[in-house]
Amino acid sequence: MTQFIATDSSEQDVANQRNLRRLVLSAQASWHKLNLLIAICDNPQFRDQLIRTYEAELMPKGIACYQVQLDHQQPSLKQSLLDWHAQTPEWNSSTPTLVTVRGGDELLGVRLQQTKSAQERFFFSVQWTREGLREFQFPIVLWVTEAVAQGLAQQAADFWSWRGGVFEFDQPLSWQQLTPSLERERQPEPTSQPKPLANPAELEQQIAALQAEDPDSPLLDSLYQSLGETYDQRLEQGVAIDRPQETAKAIAAFKAAIARRESLTDPTPLATSLNYLAALYRAQGRYSEAEPLYVRSLSIREQQLGDNHPDVANSLNNLAALYKLQGRYSEAEPLYGQSLSIREQQLGGDHPDVANSLNNLAGLYQSQGRYSEAEPLFGRSLAIMEQQLGADHPDVATSLNNLAGLYESQGRYSEAEPLYGRSLAIYEQQLGANHPNVASSLNNLAMLYESQGRYSEAEPLYVRSLAIYEQQLGADHPNVASSLNNLAELYRAQGRYSEAEPLYVRSLSIYEQQLGADHPNVASSLNNLATLYESQGRYSEAEPLYVRSLSIREQQLGADHPNVASSLNNLAALYESQGRYGEAELLYVRSLAIREQQLGADHPDVASSLNNLAALYKSQGRYSEAEPLYVRSIAIFEQGLGVPHPNTVTVRRNLEQLREEMNGDEMME
């Protein structure tokens, strides 16, 4: 029998293996007979692994294995089977067959403005369905969650009574990696309206003519600046024909403007050119080149305009944003704070720029896991935007999106969803149904649904988001790569690996082509493709991708960046899956140290690292080392996310299982 991809031999794993064997034997004993087998599992990825495991065992023996998906809108088991039968003309009733029914574990128990929830409609449809299934003479494996199973027993007693078996599967610790393997961008595109674009070819002709006529003309620096800004806007609006080429032209134009502005009596225009060039370098991941330009631009503005000028606040904000990208949170925070202070003093407490500063500082706090400090800032930013710009302004939609993202980080899904929905509605109304901001909003709402396991609702939003980006920005825009990645991750979560892989590969190709082989986004893409391969047990293909991703991050972001910690964690998990415990431990320990140093001892990512290291120790029987790590992880999650959060519940369960095993060992002695 094919074995689970697991790393320990705990009682839990033994029970899972035993139940899987019982399920397979029950199916084998009922070929050409109707037999309802109910499988219970609360984790979608572990469920998918179990399905792949028993199908991989049965198909080589000549068993026809099919999968049927329940319709969430009309969740009828009978109708789903009838639809499958109509769409599968090749099925031969004389062939031993097993049909797996998925989707029962994704049915919602809330009513969402309907008279009955999806679960209630399902319970009603199956209650008297036994006679209607008589024509299906084969075993059926119906996958549900524990909550749905309880509902079936209580509300569909007749259906429950003729089941052929119930098989419960508990997620093993090796599947409880709490750290997300993906870095996905939730922020929408800038909401400012596009400026009319100049023709770069005409500007280049003017520059060439003026260079020939008067190479020392004082107009040349302004023309070069205009040319650089034109290419920059084309890149931002997604109308660049060849992004790498136009990026290079923008950089060359700004460098030419800087060279000419160096000798100006008033260096203020030089600060503007430096800021633009720094922003281009930042977008390319060339952080070490961007920093001195931002610093010099800030210095010029402070010297020429005074410490409290709004342009100084802008420079402080930009430098802080660069530090945040580099994980230099302690350096970013005072700059964001100073920028906010200047704007409040010079523009008034209710100015939209103050709202932007509040938003940026709140985003920094969110990155640090300081959720209680972030929330009032996001709330105040939203209130200012609504008051000054009106309830339906696109910037209000941005604020709603950001507050929703904070709630989602905390597991407060029911509070996040209406904010994402309102943000999307504003963008569609104010910017049109095909605006890139609409695509971003669709993506964020889809990610929320995916976090809740509502895959069938997430998929059409991801698909629509991708279509908008391709239409509006072009097939090779980095935002398209991001959309491809997110849709691929949804397919991976559902076990649709053959659909996910080409999307991951295309996403990686776009990033490498448009941003360069060493861009941090390329590292993220490599990581995600590696995760897919790992999910399929293709360890030898996953490892070099994880290693290359880690190398890029160390080179571009520095050895102590939080993203480096994520790469170390993911590579450690791969080694753990292969039983390479010594190598895994070194990486887990280093990942934990980076997170504690850069994020603080109470950050949720620190709690995830503690959980993962504890799981490794547990798999080796090092219980006394694992227990305090679980305890500390729980304390951090409870403090930062609250007791009901899924991560808190998971680690509590891990600790309980550890203590049960410890007690069992003591009794055996």
Helices and strands as residue ranges (DSSP letters): H 11-28, E 35-40, H 44-58, G 59-61, E 64-69, H 77-86, E 97-102, G 104-106, H 118-126, G 131-133, E 139-144, H 146-155, H 157-161, E 165-168, G 173-175, H 200-213, H 220-237, H 243-261, H 268-283, H 287-305, H 310-325, H 329-347, H 352-367, H 371-389, H 394-409, H 413-431, H 436-451, H 455-473, H 478-493, H 497-515, H 520-535, H 539-557, H 562-577, H 581-599, H 604-619, H 623-640, H 646-668
